[in-house]
Amino acid sequence: MVNKGNNMSESAFLILQDGSIYHGIPFGHTESIFGEVVFNTSMTGYQEMLTDPSYAGQIVVPTYPLIGNYGISGYSNESKNIQVSGLVVRQYCPEPSHTDSIQTISDFLKSQNIPGISEIDTRAVTKRIRKNGVMMGGIAIGLSEKEAQELIRKTPDYDELDYVNKVSTKEIYNWNTGLKDVESLEPKLKILVSDFGLKYNILRILRNKGCSVEVFPSNTSASELLERNPDGIMLSPGPGNPELLDYTAKMTKDLLGRVPIMGICMGNQVLGKALGGKTYKLKFGHRGSNHPVKDLLTNRVYITSQNHGYAIDADSLPDEVELTHISMNDLHVEGLRHKSLPAISIQYHAEASPGPKDNEYIFDQFLNMVKESQ
């Protein structure tokens, strides 16, 4: 929910649903905004975070204290637009230093009407969310505390809205950006991507591994996808509550056994639902680029990039589904596969952006599975 403020000299504060208030200085677009407040522990990659569709409807609080120091580049966006509702930082850097910087983070936010607020004790905000759980809140500019509290009450709860439908592409498109030497990338596989709120790096990786890549709206049916004669189908990451996505689970269930499938993040939860599993909301989610995950098939631990507020209930999965990855922080489900059908998924972001690239091997596993199914 948006509420207009007047100017930079007006009072600005972050307010949480529990009534806690943190005063600061506005930057970017000077307009109040309300949504779910979450924190991210990555030390770099703020541009990728800002443009990650999985943050739709959320106000993001980076725990790293200095944001904006290397500016905004012309190549680091993970979608067409800024996706966060607002940005809360400890210190905003108005004079970035990087040869590739084309604008400040404040100008970037302002260009797309996204408010930011600085001089906030982000560690205190993070500790409160870790203790009490994720909650609604807002960046209030030119409002009284009473007005801001009333606007929070009027803002629809994050869990109630289908954000996948909001961020998914409305039109089918082919991805050709960032292609390397195509002649050396044979054989070419035809991979269709169901867009729940994908990041561009998924498309870059698939294309650079020799695949033709076509992206489809989230509400595309299984029959429409199969008409394209795909070699494999990718279920992308995305924002919001997976329990609202019965239509994507039905699409996935109709595809099982007919074409190889891989899911990432929201795609993991959708595949889990299609296989009969249930999901639940985490207390404060996993968002950062330093989360350890154990690959149960190799017993190796990887450091992963994560951005999700929901997880699959392991006890709800049927016997024909095998867990392949678990979180080393809280042991929740980080990956699964069907024991007899070509279907795998992971909860973390193998495409990184930001974060470590150690986990791109999952894409190779998927493409090998696709080849073996031909």
N, C-alpha and C positions, 0 to 999 in steps of 0.2 A: 504494500500500500504506500502511495506517494502523497506527501503533503508539502506544499510550497512554503519555503522560508523567504526571508526578504534579502538579507545581505550578509557579507562576511563578518560584520561587526556584531551581529546578533549572537546570543548565547547558543552554544552547541554542546550536546552531550549524547553519550550512548546510554540508553535505558534498557534494562532487561525486564522480562516478565515478572520476576520476583520483586521488582521495585528498586533494585540497585541502580545507581546512577554514577556515571563517570564523565566529568566535564573535559572538554577538549577544544581543539581549533579545527574548523571545517576547511577542507580543500576539495578540489574537483568541483562537481556541480553542487550548488548550495540549495538543496532541497531535501526535506525530511523523507526518510524511507523506513519501512517496517517489514520484518521478515524473521526467519529463523537465524539465530546467531551461532556460528560455529568457528572453531579455531583450526589452524593448520600449522604444523611444526616444521615445514620445509624452511631451509635457510636461504634458498634462492628460488627463482622461478615464479616470481609474482605475476609476470605477464601471462604465463601459461595458466596460472591459477585464475586470474581475472577472466580469461576467455574460455574456461572449461565449462561446458554446459551442465555438468553435474552440480554446479553451484547455483543453478537457477533458483530464485526465490530465497537465497541465503545472503546474510551479511557476514563477510569473512574477516576473521581476526588472525593475522599472522603472528606467531609467537616471536619470530625474529624481530629485534627492535628497530632496525633501520630498513625502510622500504623506499625504493625509488632511486637508489644510488647509482644504478647503471642505466636508468632511463627506460625508454620503450623502443624496441627495434621494429623494423619493417617486416620481420620474418618469423617472429615467435608466437604469433596468435595460434590458438588451437581451435578456433571457430571464427565465424565472420564478425561476431560482436562480443563486447564485454557481457558476461553472463551473470556475474554476481549482482546482487541488489545494492550492496554498499561495501565499503572497505574501512576497517578500523585498524590504526597503526599506532605504535609508540612514537616513532619519529619519521616524518616525511622529509625526503631529501629534495629540495627544489632546484638543485644544480647538479644533475647527474653527470658522471664522467665515464664515457664509453664511446669508442669510435663509431659504433653502430647505432647510437641513440639518435632518434629522430624527434622525440618530444619528451616532456616530463610526464610522470605518471598522473599528475594533477590535470594536465591538459588532455591526456588520454581519457581520464574519467569524465572530464567536462565535455568532451566531444560527443559522448554518448549519454549524457545526463545521469551520470552515476555519482552519488555523493561519497565523500570520504571524510574521516575525522582523525586527527592526530593528537599527540600529547595525551594518549590514553594509557593507563597502566594495563597493558595487554596481558601481562603475566597474572595480574589479579583477576582479570576477566576470565582467563583460561582456568585458573584454579576454581573459580566459582562454578563454571560449567562442568568441570570434572567432578566436583563435589555434588552438585545439585542436578546435573543432567542438562542436555541441550534444551534451549528454551527460545521462545519468541522474544523479539526486542526491536530496537530501532535506533537510527541516527536522527536525532531531533535537532532541527536548526530553526531558531526563531519561534520556538514553542515553549509553553510552560510545562512543568513536570506533569501537571494534571491533564493537560491536553495530550501529551505524549502517552500517558497511561491509558487514556480513553481510546486513542488510535490503535494501541496494541490490542485492546479488547475487541476492537472492530475488525482487525486484520484476520482473515481466514487462517486457521491453523495449517501449518506446513503439510501435515500428514493428510489433509483433506483434498489437496489439489493434484491433478494429473499434470505434472510438469513435463513429463515426456512428450505429451501431445503439444505442449507449448514450444519446445525447443527442436523437435524433430523437423527434418526437411519437409517441405510441402510438395517438392517436385523431385523426380528421379534425376540423378546426374552421374556422369562418369568422372573418375578422378585420374588426372594425368599429371598433376603437379609433382615436381621433385623427382622425376624419373631419371634413372641412370641409363647406361648404355643398354637399350632394350634388346639388342642383338645377342647379348651375352646372358640373357635372362630366360632362355627357353628351358623347359617347355612352359607355356603360359597357361595358368589356371584361371577359370572364371569364378571370381568370388563376389557374391552379393552381400551387402552390408545393410542390415536392418538398423536404421538410425533411431536410437532411443535418446541420443544426446552425445554423439560421438566426438572424439578429439581427432584432429587432422592427422596426428602422427600414426594412428592405426592405418589410415589409408596410405600414408607415405611408405610405411613398412611393407604392407601387402604389395603395393605397386613395385617397390624396389626389389622384391623377392620374385618378380616375374609374373605377377597376377594382373589380369584385367579386373578392375574394381568398379562396381556400380552400386550406388547408394539409394536406398528406398525409404519412404516414410514409414514410421512405426506401425501404422494401421494397415499396411499392405498385407494381404492375405497370403496363406501358404500357396494356394493355387496360382496366384499371380506371380509369386517368386519362382515356382517350379516351371511356369511357362517359359521362363528365360533359360532353362536348361543349365542351371549353375553346377559347378563342380563342388562348391562348398558355400556355406552361409555363416556370416559373422553376426552375432548379436552384440551390439555395442554397449558401452557404458551409458549412463544417463542419470537424471536427478529424480528425487521424490520417493514416494512410497510404492514399493513393488506390489503391495496388495491391491492397488488400484489398476493393475495392468493385466487383468484377466484376458483382454483381447490379444496381448502379445504372447501370453502363455498358451492360448489356444492356437495361435499361429505356429508357435514352436512345437507344440504337441503334434500338430498335423504334419510337420516336417520330419519328425523323428523317424529314423529308419529309411527315409527316402533320399536324404542328402546329408553329408557330414556337416556338423554344426560345432561352432566354437562361440562361447560367451565370455565377455569381459565385464566385471563389476555388475552393473544392472543386468547385463546379459547373463551373468552367472545366476542371479536371483530368478530371472525369468525362466531359464532352463530348469532350475531347481523346482519352480512352481509347475512347469510343464511335466516334470517327472513325478509329481505328487507331493513335493515338499512344501513347507510353510516358511514364512519369513517373520522376522521380528525386528523392532527398532532397538538399536544400541543406545546405551546411556548417553554417550557423547560422540560416538562415531570414531572412525579412523581416517585422519586426514593429515598427510605428510609424506615425506620421501625417505623415511628411515625405519620402516616397519619390517621386522624380521618374520619371514614365512618359511616353514619347513615343507619341502617337497617329500611327501611320504613314499614316493616311488624310488627315490634315490638317497633319502635321508640327508640331503644337503639343505642348508639354510641359506636363503637369499634375502638381501635387503631390497624392499619393494616400495614403490610409490602407491599410495592409497587415497581414496576419496569416497567414502561411503558412510551412510548413517544407519544402514539396515544390514541384516545378515540372514543366512539360511539356518533354520533349526535342524541340526544334524540328526536328531532323533526322529524327525518327521520323514526322512528320506527312506524310500523302499529298499529292499535287499539288493535289487539289481543295480543300485547306484553305489559307487565307491568313492570315498573321500581321497583326494590326491594331495591336498595342501591344507595346512592349518596355521593359524597365527601363533607365533611363539609368545606373544604378549598375553593373550586371553584364550587361546586354543579354539577360537571360533572358526567356522568353515571358510577356507580360502581357495578351495578348488575341488572339483568333482568330475567324474566321468561315468558314463554308462558302461556296464560290464560287457554288453554284447553289441550295442549300437554305436555308430561313430558319432559320439557327442561328448565334448569336453568343455570345461569352463574354469575360469579363475576369478576370484573376487578382487584381486589387486590389479594395478595398471601395468601390464607388461610393456605397453608402449611408452611408459614414463611420461616425460614432458609436463612437469619437471620430475626429476628423480633418476635413479640408476638405470642403466640399460642392460643390466645383468639378465633380465628376464625375457628378452626377445626370443629365447629358445622355444618359448611356448608357441610362437608363430610357426616355427619349423615343425614342431610336433603336429600342429593342426594341418599344415600343408602336406606332411608325410601321410597323415591319416586320410586326407583327400585323395592323394595319389593311390594309396592302397585300396581305396573304395572304388576305383575306376574299373 
